[in-house]
């Protein structure tokens, strides 16, 4: 299952499905896509019993969990371009990263999902990490993409932006598509002094410590390196365990943010008419994973939560996927 599959689901739901539904009732269907950055299989839906993800677990409990989800390219900008266009990176033009000296961008004639949806009466929005170009191709009605740490890790600020977007959608009285792109769980600065201050995954940023600032809605969860699950493709060293523990804190912050967003969705009156999806751009930022064509680089968490199902409506996978988790330790890891 690739990112293109998500596009097909969205387009079917918000375009063809919307027109069919309008003939029978005035009910509108909406979609929220939550996109993690460099995230792996940290939630209990993928057999991780250490990292706390209660809000993703709630989505999984009433959703479809895909065990063998993959990105077609294990790098940030190209992966996002594939997600938003349904075209491979070599076809949409986003061969490399968008930022800094790289300056890659998609071809100007490419049609992206937000533009297609907007042209069909859907109110579109992005909150968080953008990392694609040009703006004319990847344009949204509601556009909040900076400052990057605030819109991608400050879950209190992100909650306020979600609230504003949903209020705008209600005032417009149109279906909506909201793309929430976290900067968690991307690594922070590689500078030793920055890592000492904010942690390798900015896991200390906003925790209320001296010089860290405070994210009001975040309740930091610090993990014991001795208890984390070490993926099979990493050496079981103290350094690896400390990094994984820091990443767990970052992942848990994202999960808490998802819980806040779901509260806003409920308050807006759209909990029962909105499809919520969760996935990531590429594998975790460790050796043999991110930017590699190995399975840890391309394998992705993916779940789809439907308001029409109060219980889990299945898992997509096969016996080989189960054997992979059991034999290689991808799901269970090493203690």
Secondary structure, DSSP 8 states (H G I E B T S, - for coil): --HHHHHHHHHIIIIIHHHHHHHH-S---EEEEEEESS--S-SGGGT-SSS--HHHHHHHHTEEEEEEEE-SSSSHHHHHHHHHHSS-HHHHS--S--STTT-----TT---HHHHHHHTT-EEEEEE------TTTS--SEEE--SHHHHHT-HHHHHHHHHHHHHHHHHHTS-EEEEEE--TTS-----HHHHHHH-TTS-STTBSSTTT-B-TT-------GGGS-B-TTS---HHHHHHHHHHHHHHHHHHHHHHHHHHHHHHTT-GGGEEEEEEESSS-SSTTSTTSSSHHHHEEEEEEE-TT-SS---EE--HHHHHHHHHH-TTT-B-
